Amino acid sequence: MGFLGLTSLLVLLQWTESYVMFHLVMFGLGLSAGTYMPSILSIITETYDPKDWGKAIGIHDSAASFSIFSMPVLVTLGLGFLPWRSLLLFLAGGCLLLPFLFWKVSKEPRGDGRKGAVRYRDILTKRTTWVIGLLWVFSAACNMGVYSILPLYLIKERGMDFVLANTFFGISRAGGIFVSILAGVLTDRFGYPRMLRWSLATTGLSTIGLALSSNPTQILIALIFQATCSLAFFPVGLAAISRLTPLAERSLTLAIGIAMGMVFGTGGSPFVLGLVADHASFQIGILFLGILTTLCVFSIRFLEQPLHPGPGISPPS
């Protein structure tokens, strides 16, 4: 249903002319796209053995980084040959075709043998749900939140010209294509607790490094590390949810975590960083974001006992 919704809304977007209608269509696109991740996690963890969950999730998650890196380039090239409305039709056609291809190769999750409906209150009262949500907020803020204000930060506070800032901005995203796969492989090797600590610590410290960098060479190095490290959490977080929750609760737990991350991290952090910049500077906002993300490492101890043992994980008692 999510892909069918995307198809309809992408077609509708071509005839959207008013500001209000544009926002309504984009809101609908967000709702349709939001159905994907909670659904696909259950399918991935049902299709692959638990020992390969990290690798499977990491390879799947690398598609997001590849899209962020490649789509602006493809759209720029496409606009040289076709009007923007035709590009939207191509994208809508792909969204329409994908469900039929997916239906041929995927299988419906069998369930975990639990009877009765899932009690939402039980999920909302678990520590794991809120710890994962907290980690998702700060990881999303360091990733897409910093991404949103980065060009303005480089030009306004670091004095770069427009072309150099955008060049640095584009180069910094290339490493994200590979870090998701690497994080998934390492999660299967060392376990999600260690990898959660590593991903959050490197994300926080690289964000601090970005705030403290001053000359162009330091900024470019910090940008590459920050953009790369800030993506490592997401495949590890998905693998952690898979280990920590039964199949019946997995999709809803992930949905809550992603919703918190999108609202307060991706959506809220650019507003907060801008507010700090109005009263002080972007540098101070990015610095404190990095410090708080690093301190999130200590919240991992509050995750509940995993249901599915793995490397570096004790079996449930």
BELLINJO-V818354 format. One record per residue. N is the residue number from 1. SS is DSSP state (H for helix, E for strand, - for the rest). Layout:
N,SS  N,SS
This chain:
1,-  2,H  3,H  4,H  5,H  6,H  7,H  8,H  9,H  10,H  11,H  12,H  13,H  14,-  15,-  16,-  17,-  18,-  19,H  20,H  21,H  22,H  23,H  24,H  25,H  26,H  27,H  28,H  29,H  30,H  31,H  32,H  33,H  34,H  35,H  36,H  37,H  38,H  39,H  40,H  41,H  42,H  43,H  44,H  45,H  46,H  47,H  48,-  49,-  50,H  51,H  52,H  53,H  54,H  55,H  56,H  57,H  58,H  59,H  60,H  61,H  62,H  63,H  64,H  65,H  66,H  67,H  68,H  69,H  70,H  71,H  72,H  73,H  74,H  75,H  76,H  77,H  78,H  79,-  80,-  81,-  82,-  83,-  84,H  85,H  86,H  87,H  88,H  89,H  90,H  91,H  92,H  93,H  94,H  95,H  96,H  97,H  98,H  99,H  100,H  101,H  102,H  103,H  104,H  105,H  106,-  107,-  108,-  109,-  110,-  111,-  112,-  113,-  114,-  115,-  116,-  117,-  118,-  119,-  120,H  121,H  122,H  123,H  124,H  125,-  126,-  127,H  128,H  129,H  130,H  131,H  132,H  133,H  134,H  135,H  136,H  137,H  138,H  139,H  140,H  141,H  142,H  143,H  144,H  145,H  146,H  147,H  148,H  149,H  150,H  151,H  152,H  153,H  154,H  155,H  156,H  157,-  158,-  159,-  160,-  161,-  162,H  163,H  164,H  165,H  166,H  167,H  168,H  169,H  170,H  171,H  172,H  173,-  174,-  175,-  176,H  177,H  178,H  179,H  180,H  181,H  182,H  183,H  184,H  185,H  186,H  187,H  188,H  189,H  190,H  191,-  192,H  193,H  194,H  195,H  196,H  197,H  198,H  199,H  200,H  201,H  202,H  203,H  204,H  205,H  206,H  207,H  208,H  209,H  210,H  211,H  212,H  213,-  214,-  215,-  216,H  217,H  218,H  219,H  220,H  221,H  222,H  223,H  224,H  225,H  226,H  227,H  228,H  229,H  230,-  231,-  232,H  233,H  234,H  235,H  236,H  237,H  238,H  239,H  240,H  241,H  242,H  243,H  244,H  245,-  246,-  247,H  248,H  249,H  250,H  251,H  252,H  253,H  254,H  255,H  256,H  257,H  258,H  259,H  260,H  261,H  262,H  263,H  264,H  265,H  266,H  267,H  268,H  269,H  270,H  271,H  272,H  273,H  274,H  275,H  276,H  277,H  278,H  279,H  280,-  281,-  282,H  283,H  284,H  285,H  286,H  287,H  288,H  289,H  290,H  291,H  292,H  293,H  294,H  295,H  296,H  297,H  298,H  299,H  300,H  301,H  302,H  303,-  304,-  305,-  306,-  307,-  308,-  309,-  310,-  311,-  312,-  313,-  314,-  315,-  316,-  317,-
